[in-house]
Amino acid sequence: MTIPVVIFDPFAGISGDMTVAALLDLGLEEAWLHEFVASLGLGDVQVRIQRVDRCGISCVHVAFITPPEQTHRHLRHLLEIVDRSPASPRARAWTTEAFRRIAIAEAEVHGTTIERVHFHEVGALDSILDVLCTMAGFDALGVDAFCTRPVAVGSGWIDIEHGRFPIPAPATAKLLEGVPMTGFLLDGECTTPTGAAILATLTGGRAPVPGLVATRSGFGAGTRDPQDRPNCLRLIACETIPEHDSLVMIQADVDDLAPEYVPPVLDALMAAGALDAVALPIAMKKGRPGLRIEALAAEPRRDAVVAALFQNSPTIGVRHWPVTRPALQRETETIVWRGQTIRRKRVLLPGGGSRTKPEYEDVIEAARALDLPPWRVRLALEEDDATN
């Protein structure tokens, strides 16, 4: 199974166990979950899966029953569990980023460093399983991209390790920075730190874009069963259809622009709002060599781009006409590779699948940090992506 896009719909909030349960309802095999948990070597962990009702909605509920613990873990302990897990490199990178976000949020709240942060509730085995199984489950389903609708956070007070705090808890609020929120009047904690970390890591707060077609949905139940709302998380699997952007092609021919002054013209066109700008060699009348300058722009930016072309080149005339550009859905995602943060652009292909390209600046920075040639870093990133 391959799912191009998943929309998180946390209308009643999100937690780690709700996400794992929703994945099972979306199509993840129960046998896969049992086998994956057993392969982690975390002791006598039992997986309980049942179908429950939440205000008339049939949902899957998941609970991890773990042996008693008396330990508080640091970030390095969690990452050791992740590193030795059988999860794919992509799933491990997602999990690592989620725990890193939690550590940063906790460190900022308590005025310490990520190395000194004690993972209390989030460091318990069931929470570790929630995050790791979620990320590995999405990878097993072949999900390529994620987006989210606003997440319900709830209201009231909650008792945590450090005392009694307003909802959302301070670390949860930090984790949700950049993510649209709702449900401020719902009673109780709707979104947990693990749920917030999963949502922020995978979606970055991105809203659903046009051109998505829903194919199926899955509901994961929370443990509570309030009567005023269905306490569940919905995941919506989607396919993509190519976009058709209505754009304008702007063009001018010049024969009196020295080659060294062409790059500033193209830079000015991009600064004015062009989506792309190129210069092509042409033969003009009377056999004179010249340049054709072209810029592609959205209709609202047409006049600004035309003005930039007049102001920054010697042309005395400009042509423009409407064009249609079929375009694939694309978005930027972040991975952790050999300890370096790499942004890469992922393009979703028609009928499923995708291709990626790492950001040039991040490749250069990683190469400098690792003392490697940039071309080797780019090649290694492509090879890693091909094996996932």
Secondary structure, 3 states (H helix, E strand, C coil): CCCCEEEEECCCCECHHHHHHHHHHHCCCHHHHHHHHHHCCCCCCEEEEEEEEECCEEEEEEEEECCCCCCCECHHHHHHHHHCCCCCHHHHHHHHHHHHHHHHHHHHHHCCCCCCCCECCCCCHHHHHHHHHHHHHHHHCCCCEEEECCEECEECEEEECCEEEECCCHHHHHHCCCCCEECCCCEEECECHHHHHHHHHHHCCCCCCCCEEEEEEEEEECCCCCCCCCCEEEEEEEEECCEEEEEEEEEEEECCCCHHHHHHHHHHHHHCCCCEEEEEEEECHHHCEEEEEEEEEEHHHHHHHHHHHHHHCCCCCCEEEEEEEEECCEEEEEEEECCEEEEEEEEECCCCCEEEEECHHHHHHHHHHHCCCHHHHHHHHHHHHHHC
